[in-house]
């Protein structure tokens, strides 16, 4: 599984270790639906090898952050969060 996640700049929860809280904040409190958005735009197929799927996920997250039309998205890596 990829060691990167797409999150928003205002979400105080760690999407790696606090998934339920992160998801509740993202969907219920803010109505962003970040996971659902990402699922819609990643061109994933079940036949992909895990390493290919992980690379594709990270590339898609990078593209979302590059475009970032709303200014709310950011990419986090597992190691980055452990340092905080």
PyMOL commands that set and color helices and strands:
alter all, ss='L'
color gray80, all
select helices_A, chain A and resi 19-29+34-41+50-67+78-83
alter helices_A, ss='H'
color red, helices_A
select strands_A, chain A and resi 4-8+73-77
alter strands_A, ss='S'
color yellow, strands_A
deselect
rebuild
show_as cartoon
